[in-house]
Amino acid sequence: MKVVLYIDPSVTTYLIQAVTGVVVAVGAVAGVYWRKTRKKINDKLGIDENKNKEVESDDIQVNE
């Protein structure tokens, strides 16, 4: 008995979209947890990430 399977191209496209969506979602969740973990570690070690950054003022100059 020979079994032949046919996969419709629209099903393939759907599978590609589903896999891509899962990869993007997992990446977003991993990024959020990475930032939270890094912040907790920096807080425990007393590291300030913004120590050497310049902060611009919020002043707006209008020339009339």
Predicted model as a PDB file, atoms N, CA, C, CB and O in Angstrom, pLDDT in the B-factor column:
MODEL        1                                                                  
ATOM      1  N   MET A   1       0.834  -1.163   0.000  1.00 76.00           N  
ATOM      2  CA  MET A   1       0.000   0.000   0.000  1.00 76.00           C  
ATOM      3  C   MET A   1       0.891   1.243   0.000  1.00 76.00           C  
ATOM      4  CB  MET A   1      -0.955  -0.011   1.208  1.00 76.00           C  
ATOM      5  O   MET A   1       1.739   1.405   0.877  1.00 76.00           O  
ATOM      6  N   LYS A   2       0.698   2.098  -0.964  1.00 83.00           N  
ATOM      7  CA  LYS A   2       1.495   3.301  -1.108  1.00 83.00           C  
ATOM      8  C   LYS A   2       0.647   4.508  -0.705  1.00 83.00           C  
ATOM      9  CB  LYS A   2       2.022   3.448  -2.563  1.00 83.00           C  
ATOM     10  O   LYS A   2      -0.466   4.694  -1.197  1.00 83.00           O  
ATOM     11  N   VAL A   3       1.196   5.323   0.203  1.00 83.00           N  
ATOM     12  CA  VAL A   3       0.478   6.498   0.668  1.00 83.00           C  
ATOM     13  C   VAL A   3       1.163   7.733   0.089  1.00 83.00           C  
ATOM     14  CB  VAL A   3       0.432   6.553   2.231  1.00 83.00           C  
ATOM     15  O   VAL A   3       2.370   7.924   0.235  1.00 83.00           O  
ATOM     16  N   VAL A   4       0.375   8.548  -0.558  1.00 82.00           N  
ATOM     17  CA  VAL A   4       0.901   9.780  -1.141  1.00 82.00           C  
ATOM     18  C   VAL A   4       0.228  10.950  -0.422  1.00 82.00           C  
ATOM     19  CB  VAL A   4       0.650   9.838  -2.702  1.00 82.00           C  
ATOM     20  O   VAL A   4      -0.998  11.052  -0.384  1.00 82.00           O  
ATOM     21  N   LEU A   5       1.040  11.816   0.138  1.00 83.00           N  
ATOM     22  CA  LEU A   5       0.509  12.978   0.833  1.00 83.00           C  
ATOM     23  C   LEU A   5       0.685  14.216  -0.033  1.00 83.00           C  
ATOM     24  CB  LEU A   5       1.201  13.166   2.198  1.00 83.00           C  
ATOM     25  O   LEU A   5       1.727  14.407  -0.661  1.00 83.00           O  
ATOM     26  N   TYR A   6      -0.329  15.041  -0.058  1.00 82.00           N  
ATOM     27  CA  TYR A   6      -0.268  16.289  -0.798  1.00 82.00           C  
ATOM     28  C   TYR A   6      -0.438  17.440   0.185  1.00 82.00           C  
ATOM     29  CB  TYR A   6      -1.353  16.338  -1.915  1.00 82.00           C  
ATOM     30  O   TYR A   6      -1.417  17.506   0.927  1.00 82.00           O  
ATOM     31  N   ILE A   7       0.520  18.326   0.173  1.00 80.00           N  
ATOM     32  CA  ILE A   7       0.430  19.507   1.036  1.00 80.00           C  
ATOM     33  C   ILE A   7       0.176  20.703   0.132  1.00 80.00           C  
ATOM     34  CB  ILE A   7       1.741  19.706   1.901  1.00 80.00           C  
ATOM     35  O   ILE A   7       0.972  21.033  -0.746  1.00 80.00           O  
ATOM     36  N   ASP A   8      -0.950  21.333   0.376  1.00 83.00           N  
ATOM     37  CA  ASP A   8      -1.349  22.491  -0.414  1.00 83.00           C  
ATOM     38  C   ASP A   8      -0.401  23.666  -0.133  1.00 83.00           C  
ATOM     39  CB  ASP A   8      -2.818  22.884  -0.104  1.00 83.00           C  
ATOM     40  O   ASP A   8       0.010  23.857   1.011  1.00 83.00           O  
ATOM     41  N   PRO A   9      -0.052  24.451  -1.150  1.00 83.00           N  
ATOM     42  CA  PRO A   9       0.847  25.591  -0.928  1.00 83.00           C  
ATOM     43  C   PRO A   9       0.320  26.583   0.119  1.00 83.00           C  
ATOM     44  CB  PRO A   9       1.075  26.319  -2.236  1.00 83.00           C  
ATOM     45  O   PRO A   9       1.113  27.203   0.827  1.00 83.00           O  
ATOM     46  N   SER A  10      -0.977  26.737   0.223  1.00 86.00           N  
ATOM     47  CA  SER A  10      -1.508  27.662   1.223  1.00 86.00           C  
ATOM     48  C   SER A  10      -1.245  27.148   2.636  1.00 86.00           C  
ATOM     49  CB  SER A  10      -3.012  27.876   1.009  1.00 86.00           C  
ATOM     50  O   SER A  10      -1.056  27.945   3.555  1.00 86.00           O  
ATOM     51  N   VAL A  11      -1.229  25.854   2.819  1.00 87.00           N  
ATOM     52  CA  VAL A  11      -0.912  25.274   4.125  1.00 87.00           C  
ATOM     53  C   VAL A  11       0.553  25.538   4.458  1.00 87.00           C  
ATOM     54  CB  VAL A  11      -1.210  23.749   4.143  1.00 87.00           C  
ATOM     55  O   VAL A  11       0.885  25.838   5.604  1.00 87.00           O  
ATOM     56  N   THR A  12       1.416  25.430   3.473  1.00 88.00           N  
ATOM     57  CA  THR A  12       2.841  25.704   3.687  1.00 88.00           C  
ATOM     58  C   THR A  12       3.050  27.154   4.096  1.00 88.00           C  
ATOM     59  CB  THR A  12       3.652  25.389   2.418  1.00 88.00           C  
ATOM     60  O   THR A  12       3.827  27.437   5.008  1.00 88.00           O  
ATOM     61  N   THR A  13       2.362  28.072   3.429  1.00 91.00           N  
ATOM     62  CA  THR A  13       2.459  29.484   3.774  1.00 91.00           C  
ATOM     63  C   THR A  13       1.968  29.719   5.192  1.00 91.00           C  
ATOM     64  CB  THR A  13       1.661  30.338   2.785  1.00 91.00           C  
ATOM     65  O   THR A  13       2.588  30.462   5.953  1.00 91.00           O  
ATOM     66  N   TYR A  14       0.873  29.098   5.544  1.00 92.00           N  
ATOM     67  CA  TYR A  14       0.329  29.233   6.899  1.00 92.00           C  
ATOM     68  C   TYR A  14       1.329  28.707   7.932  1.00 92.00           C  
ATOM     69  CB  TYR A  14      -1.017  28.477   7.023  1.00 92.00           C  
ATOM     70  O   TYR A  14       1.522  29.333   8.975  1.00 92.00           O  
ATOM     71  N   LEU A  15       1.955  27.587   7.661  1.00 92.00           N  
ATOM     72  CA  LEU A  15       2.929  27.018   8.594  1.00 92.00           C  
ATOM     73  C   LEU A  15       4.133  27.949   8.756  1.00 92.00           C  
ATOM     74  CB  LEU A  15       3.390  25.628   8.109  1.00 92.00           C  
ATOM     75  O   LEU A  15       4.639  28.125   9.865  1.00 92.00           O  
ATOM     76  N   ILE A  16       4.585  28.535   7.664  1.00 94.00           N  
ATOM     77  CA  ILE A  16       5.711  29.469   7.743  1.00 94.00           C  
ATOM     78  C   ILE A  16       5.332  30.673   8.606  1.00 94.00           C  
ATOM     79  CB  ILE A  16       6.140  29.934   6.324  1.00 94.00           C  
ATOM     80  O   ILE A  16       6.130  31.112   9.434  1.00 94.00           O  
ATOM     81  N   GLN A  17       4.133  31.205   8.423  1.00 95.00           N  
ATOM     82  CA  GLN A  17       3.685  32.341   9.219  1.00 95.00           C  
ATOM     83  C   GLN A  17       3.558  31.962  10.696  1.00 95.00           C  
ATOM     84  CB  GLN A  17       2.346  32.864   8.690  1.00 95.00           C  
ATOM     85  O   GLN A  17       3.929  32.740  11.576  1.00 95.00           O  
ATOM     86  N   ALA A  18       3.040  30.785  10.958  1.00 96.00           N  
ATOM     87  CA  ALA A  18       2.872  30.348  12.348  1.00 96.00           C  
ATOM     88  C   ALA A  18       4.225  30.177  13.030  1.00 96.00           C  
ATOM     89  CB  ALA A  18       2.081  29.030  12.406  1.00 96.00           C  
ATOM     90  O   ALA A  18       4.405  30.609  14.169  1.00 96.00           O  
ATOM     91  N   VAL A  19       5.169  29.552  12.347  1.00 97.00           N  
ATOM     92  CA  VAL A  19       6.501  29.353  12.919  1.00 97.00           C  
ATOM     93  C   VAL A  19       7.187  30.697  13.132  1.00 97.00           C  
ATOM     94  CB  VAL A  19       7.360  28.449  12.006  1.00 97.00           C  
ATOM     95  O   VAL A  19       7.832  30.903  14.160  1.00 97.00           O  
ATOM     96  N   THR A  20       7.058  31.606  12.181  1.00 98.00           N  
ATOM     97  CA  THR A  20       7.654  32.936  12.322  1.00 98.00           C  
ATOM     98  C   THR A  20       7.045  33.682  13.506  1.00 98.00           C  
ATOM     99  CB  THR A  20       7.466  33.751  11.030  1.00 98.00           C  
ATOM    100  O   THR A  20       7.760  34.333  14.268  1.00 98.00           O  
ATOM    101  N   GLY A  21       5.741  33.588  13.659  1.00 97.00           N  
ATOM    102  CA  GLY A  21       5.075  34.236  14.791  1.00 97.00           C  
ATOM    103  C   GLY A  21       5.555  33.700  16.124  1.00 97.00           C  
ATOM    104  O   GLY A  21       5.765  34.466  17.065  1.00 97.00           O  
ATOM    105  N   VAL A  22       5.729  32.401  16.212  1.00 98.00           N  
ATOM    106  CA  VAL A  22       6.219  31.791  17.455  1.00 98.00           C  
ATOM    107  C   VAL A  22       7.643  32.250  17.741  1.00 98.00           C  
ATOM    108  CB  VAL A  22       6.162  30.247  17.370  1.00 98.00           C  
ATOM    109  O   VAL A  22       7.977  32.554  18.886  1.00 98.00           O  
ATOM    110  N   VAL A  23       8.478  32.302  16.718  1.00 98.00           N  
ATOM    111  CA  VAL A  23       9.872  32.730  16.907  1.00 98.00           C  
ATOM    112  C   VAL A  23       9.921  34.187  17.380  1.00 98.00           C  
ATOM    113  CB  VAL A  23      10.680  32.564  15.586  1.00 98.00           C  
ATOM    114  O   VAL A  23      10.687  34.520  18.284  1.00 98.00           O  
ATOM    115  N   VAL A  24       9.112  35.045  16.778  1.00 98.00           N  
ATOM    116  CA  VAL A  24       9.083  36.455  17.181  1.00 98.00           C  
ATOM    117  C   VAL A  24       8.573  36.592  18.613  1.00 98.00           C  
ATOM    118  CB  VAL A  24       8.199  37.278  16.220  1.00 98.00           C  
ATOM    119  O   VAL A  24       9.140  37.355  19.395  1.00 98.00           O  
ATOM    120  N   ALA A  25       7.525  35.873  18.965  1.00 98.00           N  
ATOM    121  CA  ALA A  25       6.971  35.946  20.321  1.00 98.00           C  
ATOM    122  C   ALA A  25       7.981  35.449  21.353  1.00 98.00           C  
ATOM    123  CB  ALA A  25       5.675  35.124  20.416  1.00 98.00           C  
ATOM    124  O   ALA A  25       8.152  36.077  22.398  1.00 98.00           O  
ATOM    125  N   VAL A  26       8.642  34.344  21.077  1.00 98.00           N  
ATOM    126  CA  VAL A  26       9.644  33.815  22.011  1.00 98.00           C  
ATOM    127  C   VAL A  26      10.803  34.796  22.148  1.00 98.00           C  
ATOM    128  CB  VAL A  26      10.162  32.433  21.536  1.00 98.00           C  
ATOM    129  O   VAL A  26      11.325  34.995  23.246  1.00 98.00           O  
ATOM    130  N   GLY A  27      11.203  35.404  21.047  1.00 98.00           N  
ATOM    131  CA  GLY A  27      12.274  36.401  21.098  1.00 98.00           C  
ATOM    132  C   GLY A  27      11.893  37.609  21.935  1.00 98.00           C  
ATOM    133  O   GLY A  27      12.719  38.123  22.688  1.00 98.00           O  
ATOM    134  N   ALA A  28      10.653  38.069  21.814  1.00 98.00           N  
ATOM    135  CA  ALA A  28      10.192  39.214  22.594  1.00 98.00           C  
ATOM    136  C   ALA A  28      10.162  38.881  24.083  1.00 98.00           C  
ATOM    137  CB  ALA A  28       8.803  39.658  22.122  1.00 98.00           C  
ATOM    138  O   ALA A  28      10.602  39.684  24.906  1.00 98.00           O  
ATOM    139  N   VAL A  29       9.655  37.725  24.427  1.00 98.00           N  
ATOM    140  CA  VAL A  29       9.604  37.310  25.835  1.00 98.00           C  
ATOM    141  C   VAL A  29      11.018  37.155  26.390  1.00 98.00           C  
ATOM    142  CB  VAL A  29       8.817  35.982  25.988  1.00 98.00           C  
ATOM    143  O   VAL A  29      11.294  37.576  27.513  1.00 98.00           O  
ATOM    144  N   ALA A  30      11.904  36.559  25.616  1.00 98.00           N  
ATOM    145  CA  ALA A  30      13.294  36.388  26.068  1.00 98.00           C  
ATOM    146  C   ALA A  30      13.954  37.747  26.282  1.00 98.00           C  
ATOM    147  CB  ALA A  30      14.106  35.556  25.042  1.00 98.00           C  
ATOM    148  O   ALA A  30      14.706  37.926  27.240  1.00 98.00           O  
ATOM    149  N   GLY A  31      13.678  38.704  25.400  1.00 97.00           N  
ATOM    150  CA  GLY A  31      14.246  40.042  25.552  1.00 97.00           C  
ATOM    151  C   GLY A  31      13.772  40.735  26.806  1.00 97.00           C  
ATOM    152  O   GLY A  31      14.560  41.384  27.495  1.00 97.00           O  
ATOM    153  N   VAL A  32      12.487  40.606  27.112  1.00 97.00           N  
ATOM    154  CA  VAL A  32      11.945  41.221  28.324  1.00 97.00           C  
ATOM    155  C   VAL A  32      12.578  40.607  29.560  1.00 97.00           C  
ATOM    156  CB  VAL A  32      10.417  41.065  28.376  1.00 97.00           C  
ATOM    157  O   VAL A  32      12.993  41.332  30.464  1.00 97.00           O  
ATOM    158  N   TYR A  33      12.659  39.281  29.616  1.00 97.00           N  
ATOM    159  CA  TYR A  33      13.242  38.628  30.787  1.00 97.00           C  
ATOM    160  C   TYR A  33      14.738  38.896  30.892  1.00 97.00           C  
ATOM    161  CB  TYR A  33      12.988  37.128  30.735  1.00 97.00           C  
ATOM    162  O   TYR A  33      15.270  38.979  31.999  1.00 97.00           O  
ATOM    163  N   TRP A  34      15.431  39.034  29.752  1.00 96.00           N  
ATOM    164  CA  TRP A  34      16.860  39.343  29.766  1.00 96.00           C  
ATOM    165  C   TRP A  34      17.085  40.720  30.396  1.00 96.00           C  
ATOM    166  CB  TRP A  34      17.446  39.297  28.326  1.00 96.00           C  
ATOM    167  O   TRP A  34      17.982  40.891  31.221  1.00 96.00           O  
ATOM    168  N   ARG A  35      16.258  41.710  29.998  1.00 93.00           N  
ATOM    169  CA  ARG A  35      16.407  43.052  30.564  1.00 93.00           C  
ATOM    170  C   ARG A  35      16.108  43.063  32.060  1.00 93.00           C  
ATOM    171  CB  ARG A  35      15.487  44.036  29.843  1.00 93.00           C  
ATOM    172  O   ARG A  35      16.812  43.716  32.830  1.00 93.00           O  
ATOM    173  N   LYS A  36      15.059  42.339  32.476  1.00 95.00           N  
ATOM    174  CA  LYS A  36      14.715  42.289  33.896  1.00 95.00           C  
ATOM    175  C   LYS A  36      15.833  41.629  34.704  1.00 95.00           C  
ATOM    176  CB  LYS A  36      13.392  41.531  34.101  1.00 95.00           C  
ATOM    177  O   LYS A  36      16.202  42.107  35.777  1.00 95.00           O  
ATOM    178  N   THR A  37      16.360  40.540  34.182  1.00 95.00           N  
ATOM    179  CA  THR A  37      17.431  39.819  34.871  1.00 95.00           C  
ATOM    180  C   THR A  37      18.682  40.681  34.957  1.00 95.00           C  
ATOM    181  CB  THR A  37      17.744  38.494  34.153  1.00 95.00           C  
ATOM    182  O   THR A  37      19.322  40.752  36.006  1.00 95.00           O  
ATOM    183  N   ARG A  38      19.031  41.337  33.852  1.00 92.00           N  
ATOM    184  CA  ARG A  38      20.216  42.192  33.841  1.00 92.00           C  
ATOM    185  C   ARG A  38      20.060  43.348  34.826  1.00 92.00           C  
ATOM    186  CB  ARG A  38      20.475  42.731  32.427  1.00 92.00           C  
ATOM    187  O   ARG A  38      21.018  43.712  35.507  1.00 92.00           O  
ATOM    188  N   LYS A  39      18.867  43.926  34.908  1.00 91.00           N  
ATOM    189  CA  LYS A  39      18.618  45.026  35.844  1.00 91.00           C  
ATOM    190  C   LYS A  39      18.764  44.545  37.289  1.00 91.00           C  
ATOM    191  CB  LYS A  39      17.208  45.620  35.618  1.00 91.00           C  
ATOM    192  O   LYS A  39      19.358  45.241  38.112  1.00 91.00           O  
ATOM    193  N   LYS A  40      18.233  43.370  37.602  1.00 93.00           N  
ATOM    194  CA  LYS A  40      18.355  42.837  38.959  1.00 93.00           C  
ATOM    195  C   LYS A  40      19.814  42.570  39.319  1.00 93.00           C  
ATOM    196  CB  LYS A  40      17.536  41.551  39.100  1.00 93.00           C  
ATOM    197  O   LYS A  40      20.247  42.863  40.434  1.00 93.00           O  
ATOM    198  N   ILE A  41      20.567  42.017  38.376  1.00 93.00           N  
ATOM    199  CA  ILE A  41      21.986  41.740  38.634  1.00 93.00           C  
ATOM    200  C   ILE A  41      22.745  43.046  38.844  1.00 93.00           C  
ATOM    201  CB  ILE A  41      22.612  40.936  37.465  1.00 93.00           C  
ATOM    202  O   ILE A  41      23.563  43.150  39.758  1.00 93.00           O  
ATOM    203  N   ASN A  42      22.478  44.040  38.003  1.00 89.00           N  
ATOM    204  CA  ASN A  42      23.150  45.333  38.149  1.00 89.00           C  
ATOM    205  C   ASN A  42      22.797  46.002  39.470  1.00 89.00           C  
ATOM    206  CB  ASN A  42      22.783  46.253  36.990  1.00 89.00           C  
ATOM    207  O   ASN A  42      23.657  46.621  40.098  1.00 89.00           O  
ATOM    208  N   ASP A  43      21.542  45.885  39.901  1.00 90.00           N  
ATOM    209  CA  ASP A  43      21.140  46.453  41.186  1.00 90.00           C  
ATOM    210  C   ASP A  43      21.870  45.763  42.339  1.00 90.00           C  
ATOM    211  CB  ASP A  43      19.620  46.332  41.373  1.00 90.00           C  
ATOM    212  O   ASP A  43      22.317  46.428  43.273  1.00 90.00           O  
ATOM    213  N   LYS A  44      21.993  44.436  42.280  1.00 92.00           N  
ATOM    214  CA  LYS A  44      22.680  43.696  43.347  1.00 92.00           C  
ATOM    215  C   LYS A  44      24.166  44.040  43.405  1.00 92.00           C  
ATOM    216  CB  LYS A  44      22.506  42.190  43.142  1.00 92.00           C  
ATOM    217  O   LYS A  44      24.755  44.111  44.483  1.00 92.00           O  
ATOM    218  N   LEU A  45      24.768  44.255  42.220  1.00 91.00           N  
ATOM    219  CA  LEU A  45      26.196  44.553  42.173  1.00 91.00           C  
ATOM    220  C   LEU A  45      26.479  46.049  42.314  1.00 91.00           C  
ATOM    221  CB  LEU A  45      26.787  44.038  40.875  1.00 91.00           C  
ATOM    222  O   LEU A  45      27.639  46.452  42.402  1.00 91.00           O  
ATOM    223  N   GLY A  46      25.440  46.867  42.335  1.00 87.00           N  
ATOM    224  CA  GLY A  46      25.621  48.308  42.477  1.00 87.00           C  
ATOM    225  C   GLY A  46      26.138  48.980  41.219  1.00 87.00           C  
ATOM    226  O   GLY A  46      26.829  49.996  41.300  1.00 87.00           O  
ATOM    227  N   ILE A  47      25.817  48.434  40.067  1.00 87.00           N  
ATOM    228  CA  ILE A  47      26.268  48.992  38.794  1.00 87.00           C  
ATOM    229  C   ILE A  47      25.178  49.912  38.247  1.00 87.00           C  
ATOM    230  CB  ILE A  47      26.608  47.860  37.771  1.00 87.00           C  
ATOM    231  O   ILE A  47      24.008  49.537  38.168  1.00 87.00           O  
ATOM    232  N   ASP A  48      25.592  51.140  37.866  1.00 88.00           N  
ATOM    233  CA  ASP A  48      24.663  52.106  37.288  1.00 88.00           C  
ATOM    234  C   ASP A  48      24.946  52.200  35.794  1.00 88.00           C  
ATOM    235  CB  ASP A  48      24.791  53.507  37.978  1.00 88.00           C  
ATOM    236  O   ASP A  48      25.999  52.693  35.389  1.00 88.00           O  
ATOM    237  N   GLU A  49      24.010  51.731  34.977  1.00 84.00           N  
ATOM    238  CA  GLU A  49      24.207  51.737  33.526  1.00 84.00           C  
ATOM    239  C   GLU A  49      24.219  53.148  32.950  1.00 84.00           C  
ATOM    240  CB  GLU A  49      23.121  50.921  32.851  1.00 84.00           C  
ATOM    241  O   GLU A  49      24.807  53.381  31.894  1.00 84.00           O  
ATOM    242  N   ASN A  50      23.579  54.088  33.631  1.00 81.00           N  
ATOM    243  CA  ASN A  50      23.462  55.442  33.108  1.00 81.00           C  
ATOM    244  C   ASN A  50      24.524  56.391  33.649  1.00 81.00           C  
ATOM    245  CB  ASN A  50      22.106  55.985  33.422  1.00 81.00           C  
ATOM    246  O   ASN A  50      24.412  57.607  33.492  1.00 81.00           O  
ATOM    247  N   LYS A  51      25.547  55.842  34.280  1.00 83.00           N  
ATOM    248  CA  LYS A  51      26.559  56.661  34.943  1.00 83.00           C  
ATOM    249  C   LYS A  51      27.269  57.602  33.965  1.00 83.00           C  
ATOM    250  CB  LYS A  51      27.581  55.766  35.632  1.00 83.00           C  
ATOM    251  O   LYS A  51      27.456  58.777  34.280  1.00 83.00           O  
ATOM    252  N   ASN A  52      27.662  57.119  32.802  1.00 83.00           N  
ATOM    253  CA  ASN A  52      28.448  57.922  31.864  1.00 83.00           C  
ATOM    254  C   ASN A  52      27.622  58.488  30.714  1.00 83.00           C  
ATOM    255  CB  ASN A  52      29.569  57.094  31.308  1.00 83.00           C  
ATOM    256  O   ASN A  52      28.186  58.995  29.744  1.00 83.00           O  
ATOM    257  N   LYS A  53      26.314  58.411  30.806  1.00 85.00           N  
ATOM    258  CA  LYS A  53      25.471  58.917  29.729  1.00 85.00           C  
ATOM    259  C   LYS A  53      25.159  60.383  29.950  1.00 85.00           C  
ATOM    260  CB  LYS A  53      24.176  58.108  29.625  1.00 85.00           C  
ATOM    261  O   LYS A  53      24.967  60.833  31.080  1.00 85.00           O  
ATOM    262  N   GLU A  54      25.112  61.125  28.842  1.00 86.00           N  
ATOM    263  CA  GLU A  54      24.742  62.533  28.912  1.00 86.00           C  
ATOM    264  C   GLU A  54      23.235  62.646  28.780  1.00 86.00           C  
ATOM    265  CB  GLU A  54      25.459  63.362  27.811  1.00 86.00           C  
ATOM    266  O   GLU A  54      22.614  61.947  27.980  1.00 86.00           O  
ATOM    267  N   VAL A  55      22.658  63.530  29.571  1.00 84.00           N  
ATOM    268  CA  VAL A  55      21.221  63.728  29.540  1.00 84.00           C  
ATOM    269  C   VAL A  55      20.941  65.117  28.997  1.00 84.00           C  
ATOM    270  CB  VAL A  55      20.593  63.540  30.948  1.00 84.00           C  
ATOM    271  O   VAL A  55      21.451  66.113  29.511  1.00 84.00           O  
ATOM    272  N   GLU A  56      20.136  65.175  27.966  1.00 84.00           N  
ATOM    273  CA  GLU A  56      19.773  66.464  27.391  1.00 84.00           C  
ATOM    274  C   GLU A  56      18.634  67.074  28.190  1.00 84.00           C  
ATOM    275  CB  GLU A  56      19.377  66.316  25.905  1.00 84.00           C  
ATOM    276  O   GLU A  56      17.782  66.368  28.729  1.00 84.00           O  
ATOM    277  N   SER A  57      18.636  68.393  28.256  1.00 84.00           N  
ATOM    278  CA  SER A  57      17.557  69.061  28.971  1.00 84.00           C  
ATOM    279  C   SER A  57      16.303  69.072  28.094  1.00 84.00           C  
ATOM    280  CB  SER A  57      17.967  70.509  29.371  1.00 84.00           C  
ATOM    281  O   SER A  57      16.369  68.897  26.877  1.00 84.00           O  
ATOM    282  N   ASP A  58      15.170  69.281  28.747  1.00 85.00           N  
ATOM    283  CA  ASP A  58      13.898  69.315  28.032  1.00 85.00           C  
ATOM    284  C   ASP A  58      13.509  70.735  27.618  1.00 85.00           C  
ATOM    285  CB  ASP A  58      12.803  68.712  28.894  1.00 85.00           C  
ATOM    286  O   ASP A  58      12.367  70.975  27.227  1.00 85.00           O  
ATOM    287  N   ASP A  59      14.454  71.675  27.702  1.00 86.00           N  
ATOM    288  CA  ASP A  59      14.173  73.052  27.350  1.00 86.00           C  
ATOM    289  C   ASP A  59      13.981  73.207  25.845  1.00 86.00           C  
ATOM    290  CB  ASP A  59      15.294  73.957  27.835  1.00 86.00           C  
ATOM    291  O   ASP A  59      14.698  72.607  25.044  1.00 86.00           O  
ATOM    292  N   ILE A  60      12.996  74.025  25.482  1.00 85.00           N  
ATOM    293  CA  ILE A  60      12.722  74.295  24.073  1.00 85.00           C  
ATOM    294  C   ILE A  60      12.921  75.783  23.849  1.00 85.00           C  
ATOM    295  CB  ILE A  60      11.272  73.842  23.661  1.00 85.00           C  
ATOM    296  O   ILE A  60      12.326  76.605  24.546  1.00 85.00           O  
ATOM    297  N   GLN A  61      13.758  76.131  22.877  1.00 85.00           N  
ATOM    298  CA  GLN A  61      13.995  77.525  22.548  1.00 85.00           C  
ATOM    299  C   GLN A  61      13.186  77.888  21.310  1.00 85.00           C  
ATOM    300  CB  GLN A  61      15.503  77.794  22.324  1.00 85.00           C  
ATOM    301  O   GLN A  61      13.206  77.180  20.303  1.00 85.00           O  
ATOM    302  N   VAL A  62      12.482  78.994  21.406  1.00 89.00           N  
ATOM    303  CA  VAL A  62      11.693  79.474  20.280  1.00 89.00           C  
ATOM    304  C   VAL A  62      12.223  80.845  19.903  1.00 89.00           C  
ATOM    305  CB  VAL A  62      10.165  79.527  20.624  1.00 89.00           C  
ATOM    306  O   VAL A  62      12.218  81.763  20.723  1.00 89.00           O  
ATOM    307  N   ASN A  63      12.677  80.989  18.675  1.00 88.00           N  
ATOM    308  CA  ASN A  63      13.166  82.273  18.179  1.00 88.00           C  
ATOM    309  C   ASN A  63      12.064  82.962  17.411  1.00 88.00           C  
ATOM    310  CB  ASN A  63      14.416  82.092  17.291  1.00 88.00           C  
ATOM    311  O   ASN A  63      11.523  82.409  16.454  1.00 88.00           O  
ATOM    312  N   GLU A  64      11.730  84.172  17.831  1.00 78.00           N  
ATOM    313  CA  GLU A  64      10.652  84.896  17.138  1.00 78.00           C  
ATOM    314  C   GLU A  64      11.197  86.005  16.299  1.00 78.00           C  
ATOM    315  CB  GLU A  64       9.651  85.455  18.124  1.00 78.00           C  
ATOM    316  O   GLU A  64      10.434  86.718  15.647  1.00 78.00           O  
TER     317      GLU A  64                                                      
ENDMDL                                                                          
END                                                                             
